Amino acid sequence: LEPEPTNVAGLVQDVVGTMTTLAEQHGCDLSLMAPGGHFDADIDPRRVRRILMNLIGNAIEHGERKPIEVAVDSNATAVAISVRDHGVGMTTEQLENVFSRFWRADPSRQRTLGGTGLGLAICKRIITLMGGSIWVESEEGKGSNFQFEIPLKAVQSTPVSWSAPSNQPLAGKRVLIVDDNATNRRILQLQV
């Protein structure tokens, strides 16, 4: 994370402004309510922007040309942001999987804004790293409300890491780290 003093309401307003044209092109009215959050918070603005663009993009995609409301508020310790649409909504089963990697509510649905099934999983991971939480309330046929809360002061959770025991140094040893993706699979096939 790269936290810096950021006016949260200003950041959200900027993202809503950026996404307004796209929303209009999809027949959606995008509005912002900001009763709080008009001060600087020590957050990672680039990553919060990414989260908001993903949530608003999903609301546009699934909002069925109905209004989308974005809200930002805060208290003494945290800022809360929500993105509500009034579109297709989700079933209870879909809600259980919504933050899973590579999961899409309706893979057969015509997508106009991408849709790899990674966006919400990435959002959740970023918010967790910032010491916050994300959740969704949804009802089939009535829309979804994604909400997240992050501390005003950046609190980066420490990622779990492995370190070699001090009596077995890795210096001078060859180590292979494999990330299971298409490029690495091709490289490994060439070297075997």
Protein Blocks (a to p, Z undefined) as FASTA:
>chain_A
ZZddddfklmmmmmmmmmmmmmmmnopacddddfbhiacddddfklmmmmmmmmmmmmmm
mnnopacdddddddfkbccdddddfblopafklmmmmmpghiafblmbccfegjeolmmm
mmmmmmmmnopacdddddehiapcddddddfbdcddddddddddfklcfehiacdddddd
fklmmmmmmmZZ
